[in-house]
C-alpha cells in the first residue's frame, strides 16, 4: 500500500491534487475530514469542500481520533484520504479547552501525544492506500505569540514524522506538484 503526503500552503491546490490522486486509484474512496465548524465562515468552507467531492465517496468526520479511523476503514480495496492534518493538529492542541499563555513554555495536552503516536502506528498498519493533506506553515515569518510558534513548530514536526513514514511526499504550489520523495504520480 502507498502512503502519500501532500503539502502546500493555503489555497495552493493541495486538496484538489490529493482528491485527483484518490480518484485515479479506481478504488473506493474514504474521505476523512478533520475540520469542525466553529463559525459561519468555516461552515461555508466545509460546505464548499463537500460540494466538490463525488457523491459516491464515503465521508467520515473525525476531528481527533484519526489513527482509529484509519484502522477502522482499512482495506486493500480502498484509498483513504485525510484532509487535513493541520486542522487535526489544531483540534488536538485545543481539545481540552486550554488557555495557553502568550509567553513561557506551552504544555501540550496528553491527548495530543496519544493521538500523534496512534496516527504513526496506524499509518504503518493500514491496509489501504493513504493520502494525507497538510499545510506547510513554516515558510513565512516567525509568529509573535507563543501559541502560534508552538503550533508552527508542532506542524513542522508532524509533517516531518508523517513524511518519514510515507512512500511519497509532494509539495503543491499554485496548483503545481513538486515531488519531494518517491516516484512521481
C-alpha positions in Angstrom: 0.0 0.0 0.0 1.2 3.5 -0.8 1.3 6.4 1.7 1.4 9.8 0.2 1.7 13.2 2.0 0.6 16.2 0.0 1.9 19.5 1.4 1.2 23.1 0.5 0.1 26.5 1.6 -3.4 27.8 2.0 -5.3 27.7 -1.4 -2.2 26.1 -3.1 -4.3 23.4 -4.7 -3.1 20.6 -2.4 -6.6 19.3 -1.6 -7.7 19.2 -5.3 -4.4 17.5 -6.2 -4.9 14.9 -3.4 -8.5 14.3 -4.5 -7.4 13.7 -8.1 -4.8 11.2 -6.8 -7.5 9.4 -4.8 -9.9 9.3 -7.8 -7.2 8.0 -10.1 -6.7 4.9 -7.9 -10.0 3.5 -9.1 -10.6 2.3 -5.5 -13.4 3.1 -3.2 -12.5 6.4 -1.5 -13.0 7.1 2.2 -12.5 10.8 2.8 -11.7 11.6 6.4 -12.5 15.3 7.1 -10.9 16.7 10.3 -12.5 20.2 10.2 -15.0 21.3 12.7 -17.4 24.2 12.0 -16.9 26.7 14.8 -18.3 29.7 12.9 -20.2 30.6 9.7 -17.1 31.1 7.7 -15.8 27.6 8.5 -19.2 26.1 7.9 -19.1 27.7 4.4 -15.6 26.3 3.8 -16.7 22.8 4.8 -19.8 23.0 2.5 -17.6 24.1 -0.4 -15.3 21.1 0.1 -18.3 18.7 0.4 -19.9 20.0 -2.8 -16.7 19.4 -4.7 -16.4 15.7 -3.8 -18.0 12.9 -5.8 -21.3 11.7 -4.1 -20.1 8.1 -4.0 -17.1 8.9 -1.8 -17.6 7.9 1.9 -17.1 10.9 4.1 -16.1 10.4 7.7 -15.8 13.4 10.0 -13.2 12.9 12.7 -11.6 15.8 14.5 -9.4 13.9 16.9 -9.1 10.1 16.7 -7.6 10.0 13.2 -5.5 6.8 13.7 -8.5 4.9 14.9 -10.4 5.9 11.7 -7.5 4.8 9.5 -7.6 1.4 11.0 -11.5 1.2 11.1 -11.7 1.9 7.3 -8.6 -0.1 6.4 -9.0 -2.3 3.4 -6.8 -3.1 0.3 -9.8 -2.2 -1.9 -9.9 1.4 -0.5 -7.9 4.6 -0.6 -8.3 6.8 2.5 -7.8 10.5 2.0 -7.3 12.7 5.1 -7.9 16.4 4.8 -6.2 17.8 6.7 -3.5 17.2 9.3 -3.3 20.9 10.1 -6.8 21.2 11.3 -6.4 17.9 13.1 -3.4 19.3 14.9 -5.3 22.4 15.9 -8.2 20.3 17.2 -5.7 18.3 19.3 -3.9 21.4 20.7 -7.1 22.9 21.8 -9.0 19.7 22.7 -9.1 20.3 26.4 -10.0 24.0 26.3 -6.5 25.0 27.3 -5.9 28.7 27.8 -2.3 28.9 26.6 0.0 31.7 27.9 1.3 34.2 25.4 4.8 33.8 26.9 6.6 30.9 28.5 6.5 27.2 27.9 3.5 25.6 26.3 2.5 22.3 27.8 0.7 20.2 25.2 -2.3 18.1 26.3 -1.8 14.4 26.9 -4.4 13.7 24.1 -2.0 15.4 21.6 0.8 12.9 22.3 -1.5 9.9 22.5 -3.2 10.7 19.1 0.1 11.6 17.4 1.5 8.2 18.4 -1.7 6.5 17.3 -1.6 8.1 13.9 2.0 7.0 13.3 1.2 3.4 14.3 -2.0 3.3 12.2 -0.1 4.6 9.1 2.2 1.6 9.3 -0.6 -0.9 9.9 -3.3 0.4 7.5 -4.0 -1.9 4.6 -5.4 0.9 2.4 -3.5 3.4 0.2 -3.5 6.6 2.3 -3.3 10.2 1.1 -2.7 12.8 3.7 -3.1 16.6 3.2 -1.2 19.0 5.3 -0.2 22.7 5.3 3.4 23.8 5.2 3.2 26.6 7.7 7.0 27.2 8.2 7.8 29.2 5.1 6.7 32.6 6.4 7.9 34.8 9.2 8.2 33.7 12.8 4.9 34.3 14.6 4.9 36.7 17.5 2.8 34.7 20.1 4.0 31.6 22.0 0.9 29.6 21.0 1.4 30.4 17.3 5.1 29.5 17.5 4.2 26.3 19.3 1.7 25.4 16.6 4.2 26.2 13.8 6.8 24.0 15.5 4.4 21.1 16.1 3.1 21.3 12.5 6.6 21.1 11.2 7.4 18.1 13.5 4.2 16.4 12.4 4.9 16.9 8.7 8.4 15.5 9.2 7.3 12.5 11.1 4.5 11.7 8.6 6.8 12.3 5.6 9.3 9.8 7.1 6.6 7.1 7.2 5.1 7.9 3.7 6.4 6.5 0.4 5.8 9.8 -1.4 5.8 13.4 -0.3 4.5 16.1 -2.8 4.6 19.8 -2.3 1.9 21.8 -4.2 2.2 25.5 -5.0 0.0 27.3 -7.4 -1.7 24.0 -8.2 1.6 22.5 -9.4 3.0 19.4 -7.8 6.7 19.1 -6.9 7.8 15.6 -5.9 9.9 15.7 -2.7 10.1 12.0 -2.0 9.2 8.8 -4.0 8.1 8.3 -7.6 6.1 10.9 -9.5 2.4 10.4 -9.5 
